[in-house]
Amino acid sequence: MQIRQLSNGGGLIVTYRCTASCAHCLYKSSPRRDPAYMGEGMLRKLLRKAASLGCRSFHIGGGEPFLDPDALLRVIRVMREEGATIDYLETNGFWYRDPDSAAALLERIQEAGCQTLMVSLCPFHIPYIPLYKVEGAIAAAARVGMEFFLWQEQYYRELSSLDKRKTHSLEELEERFGKEYVARAAARFGLWVNGRALQTLKPYLEHRSAEDIVRLESTGCRELTRTNHFHLDLYGNYVPPGCVGLALEYRLLGRELPEEYQLLRLLGERGIGGLYEYARNQHGFTPHAEGYVSKCDLCYSIRK
């Protein structure tokens, strides 16, 4: 298995810490995560390795990048110095307090070299971030002439019918918009059902036996070698798109994986079937009687 090149449009996970613990979060970010932030030295190494493999554009994400504005400004400046294009900067908008302070912060972001803001808006954020903060962040971006977009705007009409000054739990949303609203909202979102989203959505999804899942997957795991929307994190890990708990040291990108990356090699070459066989024969893994909702669910259970 080898990652030979990287597509433009990767992501930088500058921190795993966040002000929220959203039910759909792929990386299980939360206020309890390590507050560490990506340093300048690591960032330069990551950008140069990515550039050598063809990727020169990134979005900045987390976690919540705005938790340390000074560190965020440093990241933006280093990216510009290294010739990397910043596609957009992600945020949940927690930092909005009033129009003037928000505009002042975004002006600093612009001056450093980032011109596009992505503000999260969906049923999984509203339990933590009241809508007035989202609207305020967008208004501040417009005020300073910064490009912006909502992710995802499709939920705005229904969520704006709620009290914008308050947060609203998932249970409250289902009382307001109907049973299984969370599952329907997730389907509209197009979520990767991994990380915390796997825990949230499993009760709504069809379960199959491990044997049935393995039978349908006869090739290597393609997710490991896809390079659209991959991430590089503050610890120097390459994180495949949509995967959790799987990481590759950035220095090994472009090279054949060494023997110590046994599970990644096994998944890349033989897929979930190879991992399942290895887990059963070598470690006595016993599948759950209730089954699994996907091969990723089974993979996570085996590795855990």
Disulfide bonds with the S-S distance in Angstrom:
none
